[in-house]
Amino acid sequence: MLTTIIPKLPMRSKAATREFYLTQLGFYDIGSADYEGYLLIKKDNVEIHFFEFKGLDPNENYGQVYIRTNDIEALYQAMLDNNNSIHPSGHLQTKPWGQKEFAMLDPDNNLLTFGQSI
């Protein structure tokens, strides 16, 4: 019965969030209208929604998304080639739970972890 899940993450600035995800990560805006305080983006089969939270303290934001990929090496290299900032503790590595992963933070400190089964 369940078919998909779409995370909703907080953002302080729609413009900054949109710029980061579209320019830095290659997502595109799928909103059929410019919804005030709400952003819908997509890349391949991954869709993420954002809601405006102007009072968000990024140091207290625990928003997280785990995104699976089928080519972690190429994705990681593309992030480096695009000068994206990889989380200091999140460089590409093999984890004991059978995943190869890396992580980064968006402008509001939402943690984006990318992983592939090994």
C-alpha positions in Angstrom: 0.0 0.0 0.0 2.8 2.5 0.8 4.5 3.7 -2.4 7.0 6.4 -1.5 8.2 8.8 1.2 8.9 12.5 0.8 10.8 14.2 3.6 9.9 17.7 4.7 12.8 19.7 6.0 12.9 23.2 7.6 14.4 26.2 5.8 15.0 29.8 6.9 15.2 31.2 3.4 13.5 29.8 0.4 15.8 31.7 -2.0 19.0 30.3 -0.3 17.6 26.8 0.0 16.5 26.8 -3.7 19.9 28.2 -4.8 21.8 25.5 -2.9 19.8 22.5 -4.1 19.4 23.7 -7.7 22.9 25.1 -8.2 25.1 22.9 -6.0 23.2 19.6 -6.1 21.5 19.6 -9.4 17.9 19.4 -8.2 15.1 21.2 -10.0 12.1 23.0 -8.7 8.9 21.0 -9.2 6.4 23.5 -7.7 3.7 24.2 -10.2 3.3 27.6 -8.5 5.5 29.7 -6.3 4.1 28.7 -2.9 4.9 31.2 -0.2 7.1 29.5 2.4 7.2 26.2 0.7 9.6 24.6 -1.8 9.4 21.3 -3.7 12.5 20.0 -5.5 13.4 16.8 -7.3 16.4 15.0 -8.8 16.0 11.6 -10.4 13.7 9.7 -8.1 14.3 11.8 -5.0 11.9 14.4 -4.0 12.3 16.7 -1.0 9.9 19.4 0.4 10.9 22.3 2.5 8.8 24.5 4.8 9.7 28.0 6.0 10.9 28.2 9.6 12.4 31.7 9.9 13.2 31.3 13.6 15.2 28.1 13.0 18.6 28.0 14.8 20.8 26.0 12.5 22.9 24.9 15.5 19.7 23.2 16.9 18.4 21.7 13.6 18.5 17.9 13.6 16.8 17.5 10.1 18.3 14.5 8.3 17.7 12.7 5.1 19.4 9.4 3.9 19.6 9.3 0.1 20.5 6.1 -1.7 22.5 6.1 -4.9 23.6 3.5 -7.4 27.0 5.2 -8.1 28.4 6.6 -4.8 31.9 7.1 -6.2 30.8 9.2 -9.2 28.4 11.2 -7.0 31.0 11.9 -4.4 33.5 13.0 -7.1 30.8 15.3 -8.7 30.3 16.9 -5.3 34.0 17.5 -4.9 34.3 18.8 -8.5 31.4 21.2 -7.8 33.3 22.5 -4.7 30.5 21.3 -2.4 31.5 21.2 1.2 31.6 17.7 2.6 30.8 17.3 6.3 34.1 17.1 8.3 33.1 13.7 9.6 31.3 12.6 6.5 34.0 12.0 3.8 33.4 8.9 1.7 33.9 5.8 3.7 32.7 2.2 4.1 30.5 1.7 7.2 30.2 -1.5 9.3 26.6 -1.7 8.3 27.4 -2.5 4.7 27.1 1.0 3.2 29.5 3.3 1.5 28.5 6.8 2.5 29.4 10.5 2.6 27.5 13.4 4.1 27.1 17.2 3.8 25.0 20.0 5.4 22.7 22.3 3.6 22.5 26.0 4.5 20.2 25.2 7.4 22.3 22.3 8.8 19.9 19.7 7.5 22.2 16.6 7.2 22.2 14.9 3.8 23.8 11.5 3.9 24.3 9.7 0.6 24.8 5.9 0.6 25.2 2.8 -1.5 25.0 -0.8 -0.5 28.3 -2.7 -0.9 
